[in-house]
Amino acid sequence: MTEWNIPIWQGGMGAGVSSYNLARAVSSLGQGGIVSGTGLDVFLARRLQDGDLNGDIRRALDNFPFQDMASRITNNYFISGGRKGEPYKKVPMHTLEGNREAQELCIAGNFVEVFLAHECHSNPVGINYLEKIQLSHLPSLYGAMLANVNFVVMGAGIPIEIPGVLDALAKNQPTSYLVHVQGVSDNKVYRTSFNPTLFQENNKINTLYRPDFFPIISSVALGSILLKKSNGKISGLVIEGNLAGGHNAPPRGALKLTSDGQPIYGSRDVINIQELQDLGLPFWLAGNYGSPERFHEAINQGANGVQIGTAFALCKESGLDDELKNQLILKALRGEAVVFTDPVASPTGFPFKVAKLEDTLSEKEIYEKRKRICDLGFLRQVYQTEGGKIDYRCPAEPEKVFLAKGGKLQDTIGRKCLCNALTANIGRSQLLSDGTLEKALITLGDDFSGIGRFCTKDNPEYTAEHVIKTILNQ
């Protein structure tokens, strides 16, 4: 398997940050380019509404195998010349039973991202998903596979059913995925289903390339569970420590916080490399491995390579908004890089790393001024009502709405709308009714403070190639 010989994987950081431009740049250099699979339905719609000025999106859609679907999407969302100050059109949210329009956007959005990442080279391209965003898994994977994605990486959960899903989709067979539903009192099991033949229109596809699967884990125990219980092949593991950006696994044992409110990790959270090797799979280490020293340390421990996020997140080709990127780089070069592991920011309940930056939701007063709204819904929780029906809620939505749905007030405290914030991070902020824009919330890992190894105050811009050559001492 080609990916097993690749020493550097570019992380699937933040929605839209691991863009097709970044993954293409990394893969074309012979390393592991990975696009983020989160929110690609929304980004497809918003790129089209912003006029698709370079034509990339429409070019990809011209190569999409289902042209009637592509036409429906283009006709619904494309605006020649862009929105001209109007709010983005709302896109439909995913549901347990499957919303057709949401699924079509998801299939096309994932296809577009992987197709564009594959352009101009013949090297492997991967895609990264969060297991906790369960309702969109099936159409997302199908769209990525239509574009011949080579490997799938998934964290933030226990994805034991994904290998079987990949097997089924590769054979053009119906499949389903177990969905966690809160409040179930009758032991009922809920699944979301997907039949690829229902979306194929006149272009029938019999088989697709089955991508390799690499779950992201934070413990050997989880790796062992996945190997025993997964319903298909796992090709390797990504081992992500708590120094990585984005969502971190919570500390093992009772939660204890530092004086400033960050989770305390201990010896139980340290991976035993020998036990990891005993699992018998190739592995890549992630979380603060963005330096030559740490890279060689990983190789010497038996790793096939490392996954690097923060260094790539701030490079020229990443999807992060250029102004935000420049502010963060200069902040790090001044020795002012601060990353706070927030135990409550994410609606998922996972600790979430937040880079401190002025005029973003990392500032308490900015967060408190924001009017709560849930209009994207990726991190909504599926729950069963007392009457036995299925509904959806999010701890970051308006408190009264959440409480009316049976949620607890303490679960809303400090919660931030990551859906809108991460969309703002890449310059696709929604225009609100009061004329303001949604604010950003940047996630970076502890490597943020070491960005100076790639750039200087006189020349703060650097490329993905620079990152790779620096790490490999080339």
Buried (B, 14 or more C-beta within 10 A) or exposed (E): EEBEEBBBBBBBBBBBBBBBBBBBBBBBBBBBBBBBBBBBBBBBBBBBBBBBEEEBBBBBBEBBBBBEBBEBBBEBBBBEEEBEEEEBEEBBBBBBEBBEEBBBBBBBBBBBBBBBBBBEBEBBBBBBBBBBBBBBBBBBBBBBBBBBBBBBBBBBBBBBBBBBBBBBBBEBEEBBBEBEBEBBEEEEEBEBEBBBEEBBEEEEBEEBEBBBBBBBBBBBEBBBBBBEEBEBEBBBBBBBBBBBBBBBBBBBEEEEEEEEEBBEBEEEBEBEBEEBBEBEBBBBBBBBBBBEEBBBBBBEBEBBBBBBBBBBBBBBBBBBBEEBBBBBBBBBBEEEBBBBBBBBBBBBBBBBBBBBBEEBBBBEEBBEEBEBBBBBBBBBBBBBEEEEEBBBBBBBBBBEBBBEBBBEEEBBEBBBBBBBBBBBBBBBBBBBEEEEEBBBBBBBBBBBBBBBBBBEEEEBBBBBBBBBEBBEEE
